[in-house]
């Protein structure tokens, strides 16, 4: 099995009869996640799409309105993760939560730091409190490779969010609510990513493609893999883990050549807060990291985690100097592999 076909579907969590809420439910991930839930042999009884964009909610509702059997399972809830009371209302009777809402465009976060902190940090705190007050069973928060040794505000806020989610397990007590995190790299073709940008430039007749640095590498994952990874992590989690998938890296110059083989590159330099390479597991995290086949789990270093938790996860400890970076990865995506995902070089 290659990194491109890895399904991330074992163990698969059974959501029959459950109620699940997705913050940021009308974003790229949220829409794909809802579609995957509705495609299950027995979908959850209730899927709450929590987001602040009424137009996106209306569009999404219209897309499913032709399938009454599925549409009747959906609940569209206008709200912002900054609003603790609204979140608490939305989570009434909810079993599981996927926290996908975030401000994530690096330059915008640098220019609007207060807004980024309010959504990404205080929003995570509000999700935790609402989940505890409603006795939600499991919460998974989406993170990013930029949260490991962050070099920009977005990464720093997501690191803070990760810490909040992991520490929330110390607060659940006899409620039993479990909180975990999934951390992965750039989603191929998602809104704001490099593939749509390059395709737009190609379609407009650009004479060159902008490359920040010819040495730059990034982790890449498909949206479908990201969705499957989150679903399977529900079945694996014990509470407190940061799950990291095994996914390929790619050089940005190779990505540009794959999309436009004959187009020259313009070296525009690295933007403020941007890294040459991304890291998902640092050497400091290696001491608490297990290899679980198609993924890694960074386990929490606290007294609530016992040997029984580790045995339940299984896997093998990684080397104490292990580092999982986009530059030292053992799986790489080539041009053919990229084009197989994005459907050729047509813009």
NORCOR-V506454 format. One record per run of one state. SS is the DSSP state (H for helix, E for strand, C for the rest). FROM is the first residue (numbers start at 0). LEN is the number of residues. If there is no record, write none. Layout:
BEGIN
((SS:FROM:LEN) (SS:FROM:LEN))
END
This chain:
BEGIN
((C:0:18) (E:18:5) (C:23:4) (H:27:11) (C:38:7) (E:45:6) (C:51:2) (H:53:11) (C:64:3) (H:67:4) (C:71:2) (E:73:5) (C:78:5) (H:83:7) (C:90:5) (E:95:4) (C:99:6) (H:105:6) (C:111:1) (H:112:21) (C:133:4) (E:137:5) (C:142:2) (H:144:3) (C:147:5) (H:152:18) (C:170:2) (H:172:3) (C:175:2) (E:177:6) (C:183:2) (E:185:2) (C:187:6) (H:193:10) (C:203:4) (E:207:4) (C:211:5) (E:216:5) (C:221:1) (H:222:14) (C:236:5) (E:241:4) (C:245:3) (E:248:3) (H:251:8) (C:259:4) (E:263:4) (C:267:11) (E:278:3) (C:281:1) (H:282:4) (C:286:2) (E:288:3) (C:291:3) (E:294:4) (C:298:8) (H:306:7) (C:313:2) (E:315:2) (C:317:6) (E:323:2) (C:325:6) (E:331:1) (C:332:2) (H:334:8) (C:342:5))
END
